[in-house]
Amino acid sequence: MLPLSVSIAEIMLAGALLTKSLQIAQEDKSGEFGLKIFRQPLFWPWMAYLVAALISCLLSINPQRSLSYLNSDFLKASACLFLIASMPYGKSREYILNSYLTGAAAAAAWALGKFAHGLYRLGPNEFIIAGASRTTSTVNPITYGTVLSFAFFLTAALILNSKKEEQKAWRYALLLTTGLALLLNQSYGVYLGCAAVLVLMALFAKANRLKLLVPLLILALLVAPAALLKKSNRFSLLLPQVSIFVKKSAGLEVPTTESAKTSASISMRLDLWKTGLQILKDYPLTGVGPANVRQSFDYYHPQPFIIEHKKVFGFGNLHNLYLHQAAERGLLGLGALLYLFVALLRYAWNLRKRTDSPYTLWAFCMLPGFYLMNISETSFQHALPSLSMCLMLGLAASAAEEERPPSENPPAKL
């Protein structure tokens, strides 16, 4: 959750997986742990995804570059399968949970502190014009918002789906803090995904739905001071990007610079998506290969993008996971990705049916929202969001396994 480079995060993950694997190998002489991973319902969907990626690499326009990227996919698959197989129960799981939520609190406080400092230093109007009025850390704002949404909805699930004696006041404070940081993140795709998760949680939480109203009302009160600004900037202080739609709907004036920034962002995404479709048209079966979109982008889009008065060539991110993977890996890779996503959702649904737990509610409701977030970003390919997803599935599987009677078969079969 804290600001880390992708490389450092992946190196740390690889080291942790290797260390834990060696420890298990020394303790598990019978090979039972390896069989547990192999028998997981998600093992073959992950293998299909990796095989499709390997085929795309070998047939790509630059196989060496593509193969060097495969370590990221392998780490995601390993982390997911390993965490599901090895997540502890009881107090050990509670320690992991509290560590994760502590990191979420620190990440939210970091972003809100930066936001408050910028507002104090520049003043409301300059703050908006400078484009600084969105919460983030040292990672991409959309990546930050996506990762933070996992922690926000875990906290919400703990409040909604925990017994009365398990409720803790600090969880409401964390929900409020992460919720405010998420609200000020200003990422449309993240908002879309969060809306879907809220609807699903309202539908599938069996009790305590009204408990979410308290922090949501407090968030509304925190945003209300924006309405005290002068008419033309009524909503702009806290939600400058969202305010454009609101202002136009209300017949209010929209400053040219404010409108131009948002229009340019939307126009750029549309151009990126069109370029992705052109690449797919020329490489329909296996794509140009993982990590090769940047290498071929300028051929299909020779005109540069103007970002902050600078010409930018060679985009490597199409800002849509499904189009991006289709361009990189062709229809074969896109099919493998969709197969994996369906398998993940089915697995989470089976866990939820088996166990009424905050973790299983979180996993089942969060996955569709995460899939929607990837319409405007490639968060699944980034280390921090994908590892958040793997941790989520590991915690949900642990909760289901803990409550499974010994006589039953392993949970969540596909």
VOLUM-263856 format. One record per residue (C-alpha): x, y, z. Coordinates in steps of 0.25 Angstrom, whole numbers, padded with zeros to 4 digits, always signed. Example, Ala and Ser with C-alpha at 12.3 -4.5 7.8 and 13.67 -1.06 7.14 Angstrom:
+0049-0018+0031;+0055-0004+0029;
//
This chain:
+0000+0000+0000;+0011+0010+0003;+0019+0016-0009;+0028+0006-0015;+0034+0004-0029;+0028-0008-0037;+0042-0014-0038;+0044-0013-0023;+0031-0019-0020;+0033-0031-0029;+0047-0034-0024;+0042-0034-0010;+0030-0043-0014;+0040-0053-0021;+0049-0053-0009;+0037-0055+0001;+0031-0067-0008;+0045-0073-0010;+0048-0072+0005;+0034-0078+0009;+0035-0089-0001;+0049-0094+0004;+0043-0094+0018;+0031-0102+0014;+0040-0111+0006;+0048-0114+0019;+0036-0117+0027;+0027-0124+0017;+0035-0137+0013;+0022-0143+0007;+0020-0133-0003;+0006-0130+0001;+0007-0115+0000;+0011-0117-0015;-0001-0126-0017;-0010-0115-0010;-0005-0105-0020;-0007-0114-0032;-0021-0118-0028;-0026-0104-0027;-0037-0100-0036;-0029-0088-0041;-0017-0096-0044;-0021-0099-0059;-0027-0085-0062;-0014-0079-0058;-0006-0089-0066;-0015-0086-0078;-0012-0071-0076;+0003-0074-0075;+0004-0083-0087;-0004-0073-0096;+0006-0062-0091;+0018-0071-0095;+0012-0074-0109;+0010-0060-0111;+0025-0057-0106;+0031-0067-0116;+0023-0062-0128;+0024-0047-0124;+0031-0036-0132;+0042-0036-0121;+0043-0049-0114;+0054-0046-0105;+0047-0033-0100;+0034-0041-0098;+0041-0053-0090;+0047-0043-0081;+0033-0038-0077;+0028-0052-0073;+0034-0052-0059;+0023-0042-0056;+0012-0052-0060;+0019-0063-0053;+0020-0056-0040;+0005-0052-0041;+0001-0067-0043;+0011-0072-0032;+0006-0062-0022;-0009-0065-0024;-0007-0080-0023;+0003-0079-0012;-0005-0070-0003;-0018-0078-0005;-0010-0091-0001;-0002-0085+0010;-0011-0074+0017;-0011-0077+0032;-0024-0077+0041;-0028-0070+0054;-0018-0061+0060;-0008-0062+0049;-0018-0058+0039;-0022-0046+0048;-0008-0041+0049;-0007-0041+0033;-0020-0034+0033;-0016-0023+0043;-0003-0021+0036;-0010-0019+0022;-0020-0009+0028;-0009-0002+0035;-0002+0000+0022;-0015+0005+0016;-0017+0015+0027;-0003+0020+0025;-0005+0021+0010;-0018+0029+0011;-0012+0038+0022;+0000+0041+0012;-0009+0044+0001;-0018+0053+0009;-0006+0060+0015;-0001+0063+0002;-0014+0068-0003;-0016+0077+0009;-0002+0083+0008;-0004+0086-0007;-0017+0093-0003;-0011+0101+0008;+0001+0105+0000;-0006+0109-0014;-0020+0113-0009;-0033+0107-0015;-0032+0113-0029;-0017+0111-0032;-0019+0097-0026;-0029+0094-0037;-0022+0100-0048;-0009+0093-0045;-0016+0080-0046;-0011+0075-0033;-0025+0073-0026;-0026+0058-0026;-0020+0048-0016;-0009+0039-0020;+0005+0035-0015;+0018+0033-0023;+0010+0023-0032;+0000+0026-0043;-0012+0032-0038;-0021+0021-0044;-0012+0010-0038;-0013+0017-0025;-0028+0018-0025;-0030+0004-0030;-0021-0002-0018;-0027+0007-0008;-0041+0002-0012;-0037-0012-0008;-0034-0007+0006;-0047+0001+0007;-0056-0010+0003;-0049-0020+0012;-0052-0010+0023;-0066-0009+0019;-0068-0024+0018;-0062-0025+0032;-0073-0015+0037;-0084-0022+0029;-0081-0036+0032;-0075-0037+0046;-0082-0041+0058;-0086-0031+0068;-0074-0035+0078;-0064-0034+0067;-0067-0020+0063;-0056-0009+0066;-0058+0006+0066;-0045+0008+0058;-0050+0001+0046;-0060+0012+0044;-0049+0022+0045;-0041+0014+0035;-0053+0014+0026;-0055+0029+0027;-0040+0031+0024;-0039+0022+0012;-0052+0026+0007;-0048+0041+0007;-0035+0038+0000;-0043+0029-0010;-0053+0040-0013;-0042+0051-0015;-0035+0041-0025;-0042+0046-0037;-0041+0034-0045;-0054+0031-0053;-0050+0016-0055;-0048+0014-0040;-0062+0021-0037;-0069+0012-0047;-0063-0001-0041;-0066+0005-0027;-0080+0007-0030;-0082-0007-0035;-0075-0013-0022;-0085-0004-0013;-0097-0010-0021;-0092-0024-0019;-0089-0022-0004;-0103-0016-0002;-0109-0029-0009;-0100-0040-0003;-0098-0035+0011;-0108-0042+0020;-0108-0032+0031;-0104-0019+0036;-0105-0011+0023;-0109+0001+0030;-0096+0002+0037;-0089+0007+0024;-0098+0019+0024;-0091+0026+0036;-0078+0028+0029;-0084+0031+0016;-0092+0042+0022;-0079+0047+0029;-0072+0047+0015;-0083+0055+0009;-0082+0065+0020;-0067+0066+0018;-0070+0069+0003;-0081+0079+0006;-0071+0091+0009;-0068+0091-0006;-0082+0097-0008;-0078+0109-0001;-0069+0114-0012;-0073+0124-0022;-0083+0119-0032;-0074+0116-0044;-0065+0107-0035;-0076+0101-0026;-0071+0087-0028;-0057+0089-0033;-0049+0089-0020;-0051+0074-0016;-0056+0068-0029;-0050+0077-0041;-0051+0066-0051;-0065+0061-0047;-0070+0075-0046;-0069+0078-0061;-0081+0068-0063;-0089+0074-0051;-0086+0088-0056;-0091+0086-0070;-0103+0079-0065;-0106+0091-0056;-0104+0101-0067;-0092+0107-0059;-0079+0112-0066;-0068+0103-0068;-0054+0109-0068;-0047+0107-0082;-0034+0101-0075;-0042+0092-0067;-0051+0087-0078;-0039+0085-0087;-0031+0076-0078;-0043+0066-0076;-0046+0067-0091;-0031+0064-0095;-0031+0052-0085;-0044+0046-0091;-0039+0049-0105;-0025+0042-0102;-0032+0030-0097;-0040+0028-0109;-0028+0030-0118;-0021+0019-0110;-0032+0010-0111;-0033+0012-0126;-0019+0009-0128;-0020-0004-0120;-0031-0008-0129;-0022-0005-0141;-0011-0014-0135;-0020-0025-0132;-0025-0025-0147;-0011-0027-0152;-0007-0037-0141;-0021-0044-0138;-0016-0058-0133;-0004-0055-0124;-0002-0040-0124;+0011-0032-0124;+0016-0039-0111;+0016-0035-0097;+0023-0022-0094;+0023-0019-0109;+0012-0009-0111;+0022+0002-0108;+0031-0003-0119;+0020-0003-0130;+0011+0009-0125;+0017+0020-0133;+0015+0012-0146;+0000+0012-0144;+0000+0026-0137;+0011+0035-0143;+0005+0048-0137;+0010+0051-0123;+0001+0053-0111;+0003+0067-0105;+0004+0065-0090;+0007+0077-0081;+0012+0085-0094;+0022+0073-0097;+0021+0064-0109;+0020+0049-0105;+0023+0037-0114;+0023+0022-0112;+0012+0020-0102;+0013+0006-0095;+0000+0006-0088;-0014+0006-0096;-0021+0009-0083;-0031-0003-0085;-0026-0016-0080;-0035-0024-0090;-0031-0016-0102;-0016-0016-0097;-0015-0031-0095;-0022-0033-0108;-0012-0024-0115;-0001-0031-0108;-0005-0045-0108;-0016-0046-0119;-0029-0053-0117;-0022-0065-0111;-0017-0057-0100;-0030-0049-0098;-0038-0062-0097;-0028-0068-0087;-0030-0055-0079;-0045-0055-0079;-0044-0070-0075;-0036-0067-0063;-0045-0056-0059;-0057-0064-0060;-0050-0075-0052;-0046-0065-0041;-0060-0060-0040;-0066-0074-0039;-0056-0078-0029;-0060-0066-0020;-0074-0069-0022;-0072-0083-0017;-0065-0078-0005;-0076-0069-0002;-0087-0080-0003;-0079-0088+0006;-0075-0078+0017;-0082-0065+0021;-0070-0058+0024;-0065-0043+0023;-0053-0048+0014;-0062-0056+0005;-0072-0045+0003;-0060-0036+0000;-0054-0045-0010;-0068-0048-0018;-0072-0033-0018;-0058-0027-0021;-0055-0036-0033;-0066-0030-0042;-0062-0016-0038;-0047-0019-0041;-0051-0024-0055;-0058-0011-0058;-0047-0003-0053;-0038-0009-0063;-0047-0003-0074;-0039+0010-0073;-0026+0005-0068;-0017-0008-0068;-0017-0010-0053;-0017-0025-0054;-0003-0024-0060;+0002-0015-0049;+0009-0021-0037;+0001-0014-0025;-0013-0016-0030;-0011-0030-0035;-0004-0034-0022;-0016-0028-0014;-0025-0037-0022;-0016-0049-0019;-0016-0046-0004;-0031-0044-0004;-0033-0058-0010;-0023-0064+0000;-0031-0058+0012;-0044-0062+0006;-0039-0077+0004;-0034-0077+0018;-0047-0073+0024;-0054-0084+0016;-0044-0094+0019;-0044-0091+0034;-0059-0093+0035;-0060-0106+0026;-0063-0119+0034;-0052-0129+0033;-0061-0139+0026;-0063-0130+0014;-0055-0129+0001;-0047-0116-0002;-0055-0104-0004;-0059-0096-0017;-0057-0107-0028;-0060-0102-0042;
//
